Amino acid sequence: MIGSKIAEARKQLNLSQAELAQRLFISPQAVGKWERGESIPDLITFNRLAKILGVDLNYFSEDFESASHVIQPEISITSRPSEANELVNFSGSNLPDTDFAGIIAHKRKFKGSALGGSDFSKADLTGSLFAASDLRGANFNGANLTDCTFSALDLTDGSFNKTILTRTEFSKSSLERVKFTDAKLIDAKLTKADLRATIFENCVFEGVDFKYSDLSGVCFDRQTFKGVKFHNTALTGASFKGATLQNVSFRAQYALTNKYYRQLKTIHFDGAIMDKLTYAALKGVGVDLSGVSTI
């Protein structure tokens, strides 16, 4: 019953399921499930849905006569600056376990928000800001996070599988048990972050900056690094076995010290492939590269 009312009002406004979904920041599949009666919106979404469709909440009740309903569509966000601001800024929102899958939402702001367990898979979030928020268990698989900033967050158990991470910045955040798999990080920054329990599998790193982060014990085996900076980075016990390193820089905060030398010597490079300059820089500070080949 509710689903048919949603479909009726949507069609009177000549909105497709995809267009309605985009304005609600959900997936078209979610709208389809409502209209087929397989699920219903939550209360927050009902309120937003009523505004978009120009109806009273009573419209969705079984006793409401839809035949007498006259659609008063929501005014376009292009003509209502306050509405546009509402759609851009989700700061302070309580949205755990929310379905954002497949949305197109550029330059949105999520500051101080509860987003734990939310699904952002295959969403296009280009230029968006996530700060001081709870994102534990959030799913960003297949999402486009170009030019996004993640700052001072709890991302514990988050997932970034085949995610687009171009100029994406992660800083001062908890990334415990976060999984980056089959991801390509281009000109990204992972700075001032505790990455000791972060999982990287089959990733490519190009122009990535790990400055001031703790990567102690992290496994980078068989992954590719081009133009990457490990400056002022803790790397004790890190593993680059079978990895490819080209133009990779390892640099201490101050003058090289015995402590820094000892840290570099704990890194495992067995079977790695390096360009000659990276090889020379590491060999020059006493790193064992006996199992390394050059290109």
Protein Blocks (a to p, Z undefined) as FASTA:
>chain_A
ZZmmmmmmmmmnopafklmmmmnopafklmmmmmnopaccdfklmmmmmmmnopafklmp
mklcfklpccdddddfklmmklmmmmmpmghiacehiafehiacehiacehiafehiafe
hiafehiacehiafehiafehiacehiacehiafehiacehiacehiacehiafehiace
hiacehiacehiafklcccehiacehiafehiafehiacehiacehiacehiafehiace
hiacehiacddfbdcdfklmmmmmmpccehiacdfklmmmmmmnopacklbccZZ
